[in-house]
């Protein structure tokens, strides 16, 4: 692997992570993920922006690329920490041992985290929005962007090149052979957009109001390139990823796309017995339908579909007087992500007693969902239940279409 040149004296040094582990210990990586750090070589000083953790040899990969630039770890004067999460700081203690003179630059809120995570309280400089760091012929300017996606986060901007180093902001899951958006193959593009949406839904979605505030704060900058810490570098059309994030952030409170996500789980097939009926009813109305069966499919993919959908159809049986656990987990994830103001319906079977509906209702209230109806039945569904489910599903779709401004 070789470093990628972004501009004179500015390079990406990165690591490729495979699909063995879960991101943040929860999110699957079927296409892997990239960990990006950046070297800024000024005429007087050198800065490293963000680190990697020792994950599948990432530290060695990045150090090797730094060496290819004619640098040793001891040559780095500043470490800029945009975000304290361990995938961007995990090798900090090791780096500081190799280079004790290294000055750490971060926000005020990050300073105590540097100490609590890595025991470092010397040589740490706090910066705020508008502060700069002079490297000689290059200057770094800092912008606090709290809660994208921890409270201490910031982004770093190099005015001469117009490069925005955005850390988790504007990032993506997936490995890409090419560094820049204008180099991607059709296959890479086909992976990038859904993996960017899934990354946003899984990692950033619950902080959407702060994403919109952050984009507004950056509005006055001339951004020629967006260089995140996960995914590709956007140099031909940096505005595209910024606009995508804006759109995804606005999905939080709806409407999102005129699409429906159907997610269901079934113990013995009695809840599943309505799935095809509901699927047919939705498809007859001519909208895109995403269907997920849990727990066979991970909640990561359910959340990505649900985030872009204005309508949700949720199927789960009652299990021991409560909601079937795999579906409860999904709803918990949706609530944590603040998936607000959706059009919804629910269906499901029960045996000797109901109970799932009682546990479902607080989610509807908390997330301000508009529930078109519920089809709940003992044992297997009858033809009457199928007719009821068809009617409610079609009503739901028409409500979504009207909300999204589509003709009925």
Secondary structure, 3 states (H helix, E strand, C coil): CCCEEEECCEEEEEEEECCCCCECCCECCCCCEEEEEEEEECCCCEEEECCCCCCCCHHHHHHHHHHHCCCCHHHCCEEECCCCCHHHHCCHHHHHHHCCCCEEEEEHHHHHHHHHHHCCCCCEEEECCCCEEECCCCEEEEEECCCCCCCCCEEEEECCCCEEEEECCCCCCECCCCCEHHHCCHHHHHHHHHHHHHHHHHHHHHHHHHHHHHHHHCCCCCCCEEEECCCCEECCCHHHHHHHHHHHHHHHHCCCEEEEEEEECCCCCCCHHHHHHHHHHHHHCCCEEEEEECCCCCHHHHHHHHHHEEEEEEECCEECCEECHHHHHHHHHHHHCCCCCCEEEEEEEECCCCCHHHHHHHHHHHCCCEEEEEEEEECCCCHHHHHHHHHHHHHHHHHHHHHCCCCC
